[in-house]
Amino acid sequence: MTNYVFAFHNGEKPETPEAGAELMEKWHAWLEGLGDANVDPGNPLGMSKTVSANGVTDDGGPNPLGGFSVVKADSIEGAIELAKGCPFLDMNGATIEVAEILKM
């Protein structure tokens, strides 16, 4: 089994506290449903800064990172199938980037 990072991008926050609570319920159920594939549930992330050779910008770039999780799967296709069930995708504009964590 290989570890994969799920990088969460651009999801609009729920409009009401009730909608937020419902999303969190779905999130916890999804994580529980992952079973042993759940390596690290991760965390949401705050505002980021982007560092380049030209300096630092405060906007997080064109596709700011909003959070992450780490899962294990037999292949990237298997990890993608796990990502497809994530309730983060219920948020307008949300995407999940899936990448293999390479061992050094």
N, C-alpha and C positions, 0 to 999 in steps of 0.2 A: 504494500500500500504506500502511496505517495501523499505528501501533504500539499494542499493547494490553499492559496489565499483568495478570499473573496473580498474585493475592494468595492465598497458601496459608493456610488456617485449620484449626485443631483436629485435625490428624492425630496419632494416638497413636504414640509411638515404637516401633520394632520391639522385640520382647521379648528377642532374643538378638543377639549380635554377628554371627552368621551371617545372621540375617534382615536385619540392617542392611546387611551387605555385599551381599546379594542385591538389596535395594531400590536401593542405590547403583548397582549394575550396570545395573538397569533404567532408572534415572534418566539415566545417561550415554548409554545406547542411545537413549532417548527424545529427549534433547537433540540427539544426532547425527542422528537421523531427522528433526528439524525442518529441517535444512539451513539455507538462507538465511533462513528465518522466525525463527531464533534470533537475536534482537538482543542480549540480555543474559541469560545463564543465571541471574543473580541470586545470592542467598545465603539461607541460613536466618537467622532473626533470633532474638536472645535475648529475655529477659523485657522487656516494655515497660511504660511508665507512660502513663496517660491524663491529658491536661491539659484542663481545662474552666474555664469562668468561676468555677466553685465550688471549684476546687482541683485537686489531683493525686491520682490513685489508682494503686496499685501492681499491680493485677490484670490489666491489659491489656484490660479491658472484657469484655463478654459473648461476644465472638467474636475472641479475640486473633489477631493476625497472626503467622504462623510463618515466613514467607519470601515471596519474590517472584521473578518472572522477567518479561522483556519479550520479546514476539514481534511479528512483523508479519504481517498478513493483509489480505485484500481487504475483509473485513466483520467485524462482531462475530460473526456466525454462523460464519464461517471460523475465527475465533479460538477459539470455543467447541468446534469440532470438534478443534482442536489440543489444547485442555485435556482433552477427554474421553480422550485417549490417555496422559495423564500418570500415571505409576506412583504419584504422591502419593495418588491416589484409592484405591489398594490399602490404605491405612492406615485403620483403623477411625475413623469420625467425620470424615474429611477432606473439605473442600470447597475449591473454587477459585473465587474471585470474578474475573470477567473485566470489565475496564473499558478503554474507549478512552482513550488519552493525547491530550488535546486540545492543539493548538498555540496558544500565546498570541501 
